[in-house]
């Protein structure tokens, strides 16, 4: 039995070095595919470069993002990193973002700059 111990160790190392990373890669590819299939016009997203925008158009290999009103840029579909939650809009009901009291921690600066 002692003579087989090194062979068993080598087999275990092979499993750890090859099989487990392959499973993780497959899982990541499945998540990326699910993300691509979930994209629809108007969905807020973030690219791998950190650019935030909403989907304005979807092509086979590209996606158009509106990053500002009237400003549309085209990216490769693989550049979409994640789907973001929509930003709540401020309205009379108070459901909008809470900026706090000006000049306090978490609020806008006293001079009104962003």
PyMOL commands that set and color helices and strands:
alter all, ss='L'
color gray80, all
select helices_A, chain A and resi 2-38+77-79
alter helices_A, ss='H'
color red, helices_A
select strands_A, chain A and resi 44-47+52-58+62-68+71-76+80-83
alter strands_A, ss='S'
color yellow, strands_A
deselect
rebuild
show_as cartoon
